[in-house]
């Protein structure tokens, strides 16, 4: 998405190629899983009756809650300078970017461009996207001890402690969480407490030869932290609470999509464990090398939730609905929004404001 143009046929081809790659990866993995796990008898046991259809509709409703949370957060962070429709467009484009880039890149990499397109000053937009990044990481850091405290560890990780899959999952999860914790502390110090000190420390660390290739990017990060800090230090507690509540609604609604699907297809499953495992899944997917976690998501879901389903085919059915609702819909919407969102930015009175 770094070189998307908005004239002629080139942008359309560029967008379609970037959409096709994750779709092909995801479908290939699903086909392989079906070949490995498919049992024709399962389909005779799946009845799309009123209960199942209502639960699928509930899953869509929860995904709507997730989009409402992100839209609400963009409105709150911009002091209502974005209309609801503008905030919805920015939200969908951030999700589209996340869907076509590796998970480590995420939608925030181009979020400031989408905000700028809707009339927000580019410097202010960068500040706002750093704030959303901090809020997301803070939610994960705060949620982890709560999840681990209320859900038995054996239910979360130890149901097959001797398997290589569970051993690897635990190592990846706690490794990623440790990095998230350190990164959140750096962001907190960098944009709230001591931005200049963190900037100098980062520049010093990245002067060493093995890290020198990222020195310019780190300098830009430090400059952004200083600018963000100046803009956020005057913010009220109410402003921060509203933004964090919107963040919590966003992620909780995303997790509850799977709860709704389990309620439809496996009503006897422990809903608290289903919810907690979604937290683990999304933390692990942060290091997925594929666009939007395609392929990795489907495989991880069927392996991780397999003990709750006792049938690989049911796991695949739920995984497919999960990915359609939480992933593929953003690819479709993004294809239609992208050409207009990369056109010349709008002019807005908010350009005169600071964050």
Residue, then its C-alpha position, 0 to 999 in steps of 0.5 A: x500500500x506504500x505506492x498506491x496511486x489513484x489514476x488509471x488502472x494501476x491502483x486497481x491492479x495494485x489493490x487487487x494484488x495485495x488483496x489476492x495474496x492473503x486470500x490465496x494464502x488463507x484459502x490454501x491453508x483452509x483447503x489443506x486443513x479440510x483435506x487433513x481433518x474433513x469428516x463428511x459425517x460432520x455436515x449431517x450434524x450441522x443444522x443451520x436452524x434458527x438458533x445457529x442463525x441467530x448466533x451468527x447474527x450475534x457474531x456480526x453484531x459484536x463485530x459491529x460493536x468493535x467497529x463502533x468502538x474504533x469509530x468512537x475512539x477516532x471521534x473522541x481523539x479528534x475532539x469530534x472534528x471527524x464526522x461519524x462517516x469520516x471516522x468510519x472510513x478511517x476505521x475501515x481503511x486501517x483495518x484494510x491496511x492490517x488485512x493486506x500487511x504482516x500483522x507486525x505492521x498493522x493498520x496504524x502504519x498508514x492511519x495518519x494518511x487516512x486521517x490527513x485525507x479527512x482533513x486532520x493536520x498530518x502532524x496531529x494525525x501522527x500524534x493521534x495514531x501514536x496515541x491509539x498505538x499506546x492505548x491498544x498496547x496498554x489494553x493488552x498489558x492490563x488485560x493479561x494478568x486479569x485473564x490469567x487470574x480468572x481462567x485456570x492456567x490449565x484451561x488456557x494453556x495446559x490442556x495438552x502441556x506435553x505437546x510441542x504445539x502448546x509448548x511453542x504457543x506458551x513460549x510465543x505468547x509470553x515472549x510477545x507479551x514481554x515485548x509488549x510490556x516493555x514497548x508499552x512502558x517505553x511509549x508511556x515514558x516517551x509520550x507522557x513522562x520523559x519524552x526527551x530522555x527516551x528519545x536520547x536513549x533510543x538514539x544512543x542505543x541505535x548508534x551501535x553497528x548492528x542496529x544502525x540500519x534503523x537509526x533514522x526510523x528511531x530518530x523519527x519515532x523519538x521526534x514523534x514521541x516528543x510532539x505527542x507528549x506536548x499535545x497530550x500532557x494537557x488532556x483531561x482524565x475524562x478524555x483518557x478514560x473515554x479513549x480507553x473505554x472505546x479501546x476496551x469495547x473494540x477488543x472485547x467485541x472482537x473476542x466476543x465474535x468467537x463466543x457467539x459462534x461457539x454459542x451457536x455451534x458448540x453451546x456446551x463450551x465454557x464461554x469464559x475459556x473461549x473468550x480468554x483464548x481469543x486474547x492469546x490468539x490475538x497476542x500470538x498473531x501480532x508476530x504473524x509474518x503473513x498479511x493479516x495473519x492469513x493462513x496462520x490464523x486458521x491453523x492456530x484456531x483449529x489447533x488451539x480450540x481443538x480440545x473444546x470441539x473434539x472434531x476438526x471439521x467443526x473447528x474449521x467451520x467456526x474458523x471460516x465464519x470467524x475469518x469471514x466476519x473479522x477479516x474478509x469483510x474488510x478486504x472487500x470494503x477496503x477495495x472500494x474505499x482505497x482509491x478515494x482515500x488515497x486522493x488529495x486530502x480534504x481541507x478542514x478547520x481541524x488543521x488549525x488545532x493541535x491534538 
